Amino acid sequence: MQIDLFYFDGCPSWQEALENLKAALEAEGMQAEIRLVNVKDNDEAARLKFLGSPSFRVNGVDWWPEVRVRYNLSCRVYQTLQGMRGAPTVEMFRQQLRAMSA
């Protein structure tokens, strides 16, 4: 399995998100190739339909899809049990991984 992590330089949350993803993979006993995709500018963001940093896609499908009209370099937030956060929690990743193997 390949998981693409889309981010931009300056995003304060993408590295925490990467660590949470790795922890979830380990907890689920799964392996994946994690490909880091550094989005450079707003033109590339529009071309990639970038939903903000960090974003995660498997087989081209965003794990937490959103409807957007505009795409640009921006931070993304996630609704967690602890409130809005800049990265999905380990448990959120685990749920996505379990859904894929079901």
C-alpha positions as CSV (number, residue, x, y, z in Angstrom):
1,M,0.0,0.0,0.0
2,Q,1.2,3.5,-0.7
3,I,0.0,6.5,1.3
4,D,0.7,10.0,-0.1
5,L,1.2,12.7,2.5
6,F,0.7,16.1,1.0
7,Y,2.2,19.1,2.8
8,F,4.0,22.4,2.3
9,D,7.1,23.8,3.9
10,G,6.2,25.9,6.9
11,C,3.2,23.7,7.9
12,P,3.6,23.2,11.6
13,S,1.6,19.9,11.7
14,W,2.8,17.6,8.9
15,Q,5.6,16.0,10.9
16,E,3.3,15.2,13.9
17,A,0.8,13.7,11.4
18,L,3.6,11.6,9.8
19,E,4.5,10.2,13.3
20,N,0.9,9.5,14.1
21,L,0.5,7.6,10.8
22,K,3.6,5.6,11.4
23,A,2.4,4.7,15.0
24,A,-1.0,3.6,13.6
25,L,0.6,1.4,11.0
26,E,2.7,-0.2,13.7
27,A,-0.2,-0.6,16.0
28,E,-2.2,-2.3,13.2
29,G,0.7,-4.5,12.2
30,M,0.6,-3.0,8.7
31,Q,3.2,-1.8,6.3
32,A,3.0,1.0,3.8
33,E,5.2,3.1,1.6
34,I,4.7,6.7,2.7
35,R,5.4,9.1,-0.1
36,L,6.0,12.7,0.9
37,V,4.6,15.2,-1.6
38,N,5.8,18.7,-1.0
39,V,3.4,21.2,-2.6
40,K,5.4,24.2,-3.7
41,D,2.9,26.9,-4.6
42,N,-0.7,27.8,-5.2
43,D,-0.6,26.7,-8.9
44,E,0.6,23.2,-7.9
45,A,-2.0,23.2,-5.1
46,A,-4.8,23.8,-7.6
47,R,-3.4,21.2,-10.1
48,L,-3.3,18.6,-7.3
49,K,-6.6,19.7,-5.7
50,F,-4.6,20.1,-2.4
51,L,-6.9,20.2,0.6
52,G,-4.3,21.6,2.9
53,S,-1.4,20.4,4.9
54,P,-1.3,17.7,6.0
55,S,-3.5,15.6,3.6
56,F,-3.4,11.9,3.0
57,R,-4.4,9.9,-0.1
58,V,-4.5,6.2,-0.8
59,N,-5.0,5.3,-4.5
60,G,-5.6,8.9,-5.2
61,V,-8.5,9.2,-2.7
62,D,-8.3,11.6,0.2
63,W,-8.9,9.8,3.5
64,W,-10.9,12.8,4.8
65,P,-12.4,14.3,1.7
66,E,-13.8,17.8,1.5
67,V,-15.7,19.8,-1.1
68,R,-13.6,22.8,-2.2
69,V,-13.9,25.5,-4.9
70,R,-10.4,26.8,-4.4
71,Y,-7.2,25.1,-3.7
72,N,-4.1,26.8,-2.2
73,L,-1.3,26.5,0.2
74,S,-3.0,26.3,3.6
75,C,-3.0,24.4,6.8
76,R,-5.7,21.8,7.3
77,V,-7.5,21.0,10.6
78,Y,-9.1,17.8,11.7
79,Q,-12.0,17.2,14.1
80,T,-10.7,14.9,16.8
81,L,-12.1,13.8,20.1
82,Q,-9.9,16.5,21.7
83,G,-11.2,19.2,19.4
84,M,-9.8,20.7,16.3
85,R,-6.2,19.7,15.6
86,G,-3.6,20.2,12.9
87,A,-3.1,16.5,12.5
88,P,-5.2,13.3,12.6
89,T,-4.8,11.3,15.8
90,V,-3.3,7.8,15.9
91,E,-6.8,6.4,16.4
92,M,-8.2,8.3,13.4
93,F,-5.5,6.7,11.3
94,R,-6.1,3.3,12.8
95,Q,-9.8,3.6,11.8
96,Q,-8.9,4.4,8.2
97,L,-6.5,1.5,8.1
98,R,-9.0,-0.9,9.5
99,A,-11.6,0.3,7.0
100,M,-9.2,-0.5,4.2
101,S,-8.6,-4.1,5.3
102,A,-12.3,-4.8,6.0
